[in-house]
Amino acid sequence: MKIDPVRRLAWSVLVTVSEGGDLDAELEAAQASLVVPRDRAFLASLVRGTIQWQARYDHLIGLFSRRESPHDPRVLNLLRMGLHQMLAMDGVPDFAAIDQTVAVARAVGETRRSGFVNGVLRNLQRRLTPQGGDAPGGPDRIEEMFSSLASDPAGWVSAWYSHPRWLVEDWLRRFGRAATEDLCAFNNRPVPLDFCVLPGEDPETVTASLAVDGSREVEQVAAGTLRVSPRPGRGTIRQLLDEHPRLIVQDATVQDATRWLASGLDDLPDSPWVLDMCAAPGGKSVHLAALLAPGRNLLAMEPDDRRMQLLRGTVTRVGPLPLVRGDGLRPPLAPGSCAAVLLDGPCSGTGVLRRHPEARWRLQPALVRTKARLLGDLARRAVELLAPGGVLLYATCSLQEEENQAVVDGLLRVVPGLETVADEDGAWQKVWLPPEAPGDGFFAARLRRKRETHA
Ligand SMILES: C[S@@+](CC[C@H](N)C(=O)[O-])C[C@H]1O[C@@H](n2cnc3c(N)ncnc32)[C@H](O)[C@@H]1O
């Protein structure tokens, strides 16, 4: 049988990523070798989908392997990509998925194990269409195959929604079964594109530019927040941003959280400086700067060279802001010199898993603990930079307690003279939990250094 070079390419990207390779970089390099746009799209969909659903497929592989499930990424990824084509890719008939996977197995030197790959995929196909007919297996028939996990909620949620078990266990304990299932389902859905229309840009003009050829819908999710679907291509987005300099790509939750954080800055001490301590790529810097009262200046800080370039790109396009290269652990600013500090620090990113299909498999509890320690250290430095009466805006795109509530509770416990800054509903910390949230998962809190502590 003639081998499909796109599927063969997909297999090698999958194996490289399983062994620690960078998904976006590997995929981009592989796509560059393909000339037909449809092939590039098929490759991306096969690779990203296979990675996203891998725990679901691994459960099925265990069920349909007559011997022990394979651990070798070469064979495991053949099976996973075969299953993904059979179960999730409309337009790929089962016979093509199976035959092509077996052909790739032979082409990459797995001739001896190609019979095993063929056997597992055909066993599944027989279970999906027991009469040997052509009717595709509906979701109910697939869900039945997970019934052996019914008495193990973490095992079931983890396999069915394809999430790591340790994370599911944590979410089940904190959010409960229904909310955890909703969150995991949300992480498997396509990501829409949200824009933030900053003051100086007219939402109606932007909407008209977006809807110009009638091929997409533009919804106003909140004042200044536009959601576009289907997601335009990169070229269209770039052109749009060139035409509208006060337009930025920013998730709807992040916009909501930035507005909420800014509303805690009503009563600040005299210093003009509001520091964004961990600023790149700069979306929150430019949005927060636009929300500040006259006379306040946002200073954006970033320690990483490559990310500093991204930050410079954002502020050059949207409007100038002073930038400073600096490490938040050793900030190049005098203690007590800031009216407010935004600390949107480096976190595990468990609130944005839908954006990165490989991220959920790379995360480990130890990484969450390491990030939590760093965030706690940065938060203590941030408080030292506040003038008396100054406000700390703390934010992460994590849903983990260690990186969120535990950090702010720790600050309140160990730093004397800190108080909370509540909104009109009494909330001083907030969790944006999808799918209730307008977009990604997020956490934010507002704390103030009391004025009298410097007396
Ligand atoms: C979550 S991102 C910030 C996103 C940004 N606020 C935005 O909305 O575009 C965290 C940033 O913290 C930076 N960072 C990491 N370690 C840092 C440190 N010790 N001090 C300051 N920034 C740090 C990272 O390079 C990264 O750019």
The ligand as an SDF file (V2000), in Angstrom:
LIG
                    3D

 27 29  0  0  0  0  0  0  0  0999 V2000
    2.2440   34.8290   33.0630 C   0  0  0  0  0  0  0  0  0  0  0  0
    3.5330   35.6060   32.2290 S   0  0  0  0  0  0  0  0  0  0  0  0
    3.0210   37.2840   32.2550 C   0  0  0  0  0  0  0  0  0  0  0  0
    1.9540   37.6030   31.2360 C   0  0  0  0  0  0  0  0  0  0  0  0
    1.7310   39.0840   31.0980 C   0  0  0  0  0  0  0  0  0  0  0  0
    1.3500   39.6930   32.3720 N   0  0  0  0  0  0  0  0  0  0  0  0
    0.6690   39.4230   30.0530 C   0  0  0  0  0  0  0  0  0  0  0  0
   -0.5090   39.5690   30.4180 O   0  0  0  0  0  0  0  0  0  0  0  0
    1.0040   39.5160   28.8900 O   0  0  0  0  0  0  0  0  0  0  0  0
    4.8040   35.5980   33.4220 C   0  0  0  0  0  0  0  0  0  0  0  0
    6.0540   36.3710   33.0390 C   0  0  0  0  0  0  0  0  0  0  0  0
    6.9030   36.3980   34.1940 O   0  0  0  0  0  0  0  0  0  0  0  0
    8.2240   36.4130   33.7380 C   0  0  0  0  0  0  0  0  0  0  0  0
    9.1080   36.0370   34.8820 N   0  0  0  0  0  0  0  0  0  0  0  0
    9.5970   34.8270   35.2010 C   0  0  0  0  0  0  0  0  0  0  0  0
   10.3800   34.9080   36.2840 N   0  0  0  0  0  0  0  0  0  0  0  0
   10.3850   36.2050   36.6650 C   0  0  0  0  0  0  0  0  0  0  0  0
   11.0270   36.9280   37.6920 C   0  0  0  0  0  0  0  0  0  0  0  0
   11.8360   36.3270   38.5760 N   0  0  0  0  0  0  0  0  0  0  0  0
   10.8060   38.2560   37.7820 N   0  0  0  0  0  0  0  0  0  0  0  0
    9.9920   38.8920   36.8980 C   0  0  0  0  0  0  0  0  0  0  0  0
    9.3660   38.2480   35.8920 N   0  0  0  0  0  0  0  0  0  0  0  0
    9.5550   36.9280   35.7790 C   0  0  0  0  0  0  0  0  0  0  0  0
    8.2300   35.4260   32.6060 C   0  0  0  0  0  0  0  0  0  0  0  0
    9.3610   35.6110   31.7580 O   0  0  0  0  0  0  0  0  0  0  0  0
    6.8950   35.7610   31.9310 C   0  0  0  0  0  0  0  0  0  0  0  0
    7.0920   36.6970   30.9080 O   0  0  0  0  0  0  0  0  0  0  0  0
  1  2  1  0
  2  3  1  0
  2 10  1  0
  3  4  1  0
  4  5  1  0
  5  6  1  0
  5  7  1  0
  7  8  2  0
  7  9  1  0
 10 11  1  0
 11 12  1  0
 11 26  1  0
 12 13  1  0
 13 14  1  0
 13 24  1  0
 14 15  1  0
 14 23  1  0
 15 16  2  0
 16 17  1  0
 17 18  1  0
 17 23  2  0
 18 19  1  0
 18 20  2  0
 20 21  1  0
 21 22  2  0
 22 23  1  0
 24 25  1  0
 24 26  1  0
 26 27  1  0
M  CHG  2   2   1   9  -1
M  END
$$$$
